[in-house]
């Protein structure tokens, strides 16, 4: 029998009966073993006692889901002073970017701004919103004048709250 012609037929049979074992002998018989039931329980279940493993995993998943829901339901915000200090740190990181790793430093500053924006109080939210936009534009090339002015406006808006908290903003 010509193997070149029978090989595609054997492969097709194997794919169609993916639970069986295949043979490529010249007898033309593709199935050499009976199909086994893969839905049956494994013979050795000594490692699982009364479904304890499944129950423990279900409890763990439920606890994680509950913790996530609590975190999302009550957003944690930081105080104004640490938020203002973080803005200064983000901007210092971006200003300190060297030509050797400019994109990496600006991207790192962008990530910090995005993280801080998630927990920023109302007084400083715009600082991080505009800073993240500024970092995005810097990664893509030059920042637009509109974005630079938006950062300046956000600094002006948050300046009084930050000064009252004892922090001077340095854009």
Secondary structure, 3 states (H helix, E strand, C coil): CCHHHHHHHHHHHHHHCCCCCECCCCCCCCECCCCCCCCCCCCCCCCCCCCHHHHHHHHHHHHHHHHHHHHHHCCCCCCHHHHHHHHHHHHHHHHCCCHHHHHHHHHHHHHHHHHHHHHCCCCCHHHHHHHHHHHHHHHHCCCCHHHHHHHHHHHHHHHHHHHHCCCCCCC
